[in-house]
Amino acid sequence: MEFIIFLSKLDKEILDLVVKANYVVEENKIECLLNKEIKGLHNFEEKKIIICTENAKRKTSYRNKKQLLSKDNFKTERAIRKALRHEVTHVIQRCNNNKTIGDIKKLESKLHQSKRKALEFSTSNFSGNYAKEVEAYVLEDKPKKVKRMIKKYCL
């Protein structure tokens, strides 16, 4: 899976924990082609996460690294890392009887303004529950917390 090259050490640990929690992680499946705006998704019924690496690369203007300095594709790295953490947050919610972990009012106040549009997209174009999406958008910037929570709720 190509997306692994974009992950940090901590994100690779999160990925390993997801697999230990009996989840399948796939990349660039038909769902990614059907909606080129998404960078990842969580399939609740099949216990599956799909990372849309090609969509993330296109949306972040990825270019072949051979032609670039080592950190020129940082936007792609950031997008894929956030997509993984976002979808893993939904895994954690599933492990928690399909409920959020945190206080949504507090989390909502921490939601960065730039993510409000993404939140609206998730809740209007998918079956995304508002509270769960708020939590996922906040936690996609908190890899240490995601790692702690998957251990606590899913393993």
Helices and strands as residue ranges (DSSP letters): G 2-6, H 9-20, E 24-27, H 30-34, E 40-43, E 48-51, H 53-59, G 65-67, H 74-95, H 104-110, G 113-115, H 116-125, H 130-139, H 143-154
